[in-house]
Amino acid sequence: MMEYEENVIMYEKITEIKLSDEAVYLFTAPTIAIILPIRIFSDTKEKKELTDFLENKTNLTL
């Protein structure tokens, strides 16, 4: 049986968005980030849709 934990974070709490070859990082503090591995996206279009959505919601840019 897999256990998981779910947290809800308001978009306003995201202070920085970074993109690497391996993940999308959503920083909520200088040393705290939500890490979304690239492998979760079915293709680059899906990753782009998410990053565009996040940029719009947070008023941040990559």
Secondary structure, DSSP 8 states (H G I E B T S, - for coil): ----------GGG--EEEE-SSEEEEEEETTEEEEEEGGGSSSHHHHHHHHHHHHHHHT---
